[in-house]
Amino acid sequence: MAYSVNLNGPGPWGFRLQGGKDFNMPLTISRITPGSKAAQSQMNQGDLVVAIDGVNTDSMTHLEAQNKIKSASHNLSLTLQKSKRPVPVSTTAPRIDSPRAVIPHQKTPRSKGT
């Protein structure tokens, strides 16, 4: 189901797009910057961009969509559709690998004294 979001300008708006006709993928919100104008709206990562300022995005390339968004100086009106697939949200801290221990059989051979 489609819904509308109106962001008051000027930009930056606080979201990133992915896809476009040139990528053979629908335009999708790929990232929302925390604390941004986009984050304060009901838009979510993974939502499909159906229209930008009333212009349907079905035939827009990625660059055309970017330019349309950049040209909106006072107000940006988006028509979005909730993603059918849930976006995985990490609830754990990223894994940090500690330096690998040297395995005994991989140690460099010591020179033998004669």
C-alpha positions as a Python dict, from the first residue, in 0.01 Angstrom:
ca = {
    (1, 'M'): (0, 0, 0),
    (2, 'A'): (139, 340, -102),
    (3, 'Y'): (183, 630, 137),
    (4, 'S'): (311, 987, 103),
    (5, 'V'): (597, 1160, 281),
    (6, 'N'): (655, 1535, 265),
    (7, 'L'): (994, 1656, 381),
    (8, 'N'): (1042, 2027, 443),
    (9, 'G'): (1354, 2168, 283),
    (10, 'P'): (1611, 2256, 219),
    (11, 'G'): (1810, 1933, 191),
    (12, 'P'): (2002, 1729, 286),
    (13, 'W'): (1708, 1495, 323),
    (14, 'G'): (1891, 1211, 495),
    (15, 'F'): (1835, 904, 281),
    (16, 'R'): (2005, 709, 4),
    (17, 'L'): (1857, 543, -299),
    (18, 'Q'): (1943, 224, -478),
    (19, 'G'): (1814, 84, -806),
    (20, 'G'): (1658, 253, -1105),
    (21, 'K'): (1562, 155, -1459),
    (22, 'D'): (1930, 140, -1558),
    (23, 'F'): (1990, -120, -1285),
    (24, 'N'): (1675, -314, -1373),
    (25, 'M'): (1566, -272, -1009),
    (26, 'P'): (1294, -60, -852),
    (27, 'L'): (1409, 258, -680),
    (28, 'T'): (1441, 173, -314),
    (29, 'I'): (1540, 355, 5),
    (30, 'S'): (1872, 188, 89),
    (31, 'R'): (1972, 393, 395),
    (32, 'I'): (1823, 648, 632),
    (33, 'T'): (2058, 873, 828),
    (34, 'P'): (1975, 873, 1200),
    (35, 'G'): (1839, 1208, 1319),
    (36, 'S'): (1772, 1330, 963),
    (37, 'K'): (1453, 1469, 811),
    (38, 'A'): (1391, 1129, 654),
    (39, 'A'): (1439, 956, 991),
    (40, 'Q'): (1176, 1181, 1146),
    (41, 'S'): (920, 1071, 885),
    (42, 'Q'): (758, 729, 859),
    (43, 'M'): (980, 616, 570),
    (44, 'N'): (1182, 299, 623),
    (45, 'Q'): (1484, 133, 473),
    (46, 'G'): (1369, -101, 195),
    (47, 'D'): (1060, 103, 99),
    (48, 'L'): (999, 142, -275),
    (49, 'V'): (994, 492, -425),
    (50, 'V'): (679, 506, -641),
    (51, 'A'): (688, 879, -725),
    (52, 'I'): (906, 1185, -664),
    (53, 'D'): (716, 1515, -654),
    (54, 'G'): (424, 1344, -827),
    (55, 'V'): (635, 1197, -1111),
    (56, 'N'): (617, 817, -1141),
    (57, 'T'): (960, 651, -1102),
    (58, 'D'): (894, 334, -1307),
    (59, 'S'): (1098, 462, -1603),
    (60, 'M'): (1353, 672, -1408),
    (61, 'T'): (1720, 591, -1407),
    (62, 'H'): (1912, 623, -1082),
    (63, 'L'): (2065, 954, -1191),
    (64, 'E'): (1729, 1097, -1303),
    (65, 'A'): (1582, 1015, -961),
    (66, 'Q'): (1882, 1171, -784),
    (67, 'N'): (1852, 1486, -994),
    (68, 'K'): (1477, 1510, -931),
    (69, 'I'): (1541, 1487, -556),
    (70, 'K'): (1829, 1740, -570),
    (71, 'S'): (1611, 1987, -762),
    (72, 'A'): (1357, 1994, -476),
    (73, 'S'): (1474, 2290, -270),
    (74, 'H'): (1181, 2384, -43),
    (75, 'N'): (983, 2064, -13),
    (76, 'L'): (1030, 1703, -123),
    (77, 'S'): (720, 1495, -177),
    (78, 'L'): (768, 1119, -207),
    (79, 'T'): (515, 847, -269),
    (80, 'L'): (650, 527, -116),
    (81, 'Q'): (536, 169, -84),
    (82, 'K'): (622, -46, 215),
    (83, 'S'): (865, -322, 130),
    (84, 'K'): (713, -668, 110),
    (85, 'R'): (1031, -816, 252),
    (86, 'P'): (1143, -726, 602),
    (87, 'V'): (1483, -560, 614),
    (88, 'P'): (1719, -749, 844),
    (89, 'V'): (1814, -532, 1140),
    (90, 'S'): (2124, -627, 1332),
    (91, 'T'): (2061, -646, 1705),
    (92, 'T'): (2415, -749, 1793),
    (93, 'A'): (2738, -557, 1779),
    (94, 'P'): (2951, -628, 1473),
    (95, 'R'): (3190, -917, 1521),
    (96, 'I'): (3549, -815, 1570),
    (97, 'D'): (3803, -1084, 1503),
    (98, 'S'): (4101, -1080, 1733),
    (99, 'P'): (4444, -1134, 1579),
    (100, 'R'): (4487, -1498, 1492),
    (101, 'A'): (4708, -1705, 1713),
    (102, 'V'): (4999, -1874, 1544),
    (103, 'I'): (4932, -2243, 1501),
    (104, 'P'): (5234, -2444, 1623),
    (105, 'H'): (5293, -2631, 1296),
    (106, 'Q'): (5291, -2299, 1105),
    (107, 'K'): (5568, -2138, 1309),
    (108, 'T'): (5874, -2042, 1114),
    (109, 'P'): (6146, -2305, 1158),
    (110, 'R'): (6432, -2203, 1384),
    (111, 'S'): (6779, -2240, 1251),
    (112, 'K'): (6961, -2520, 1429),
    (113, 'G'): (7293, -2435, 1579),
    (114, 'T'): (7587, -2654, 1475),
}
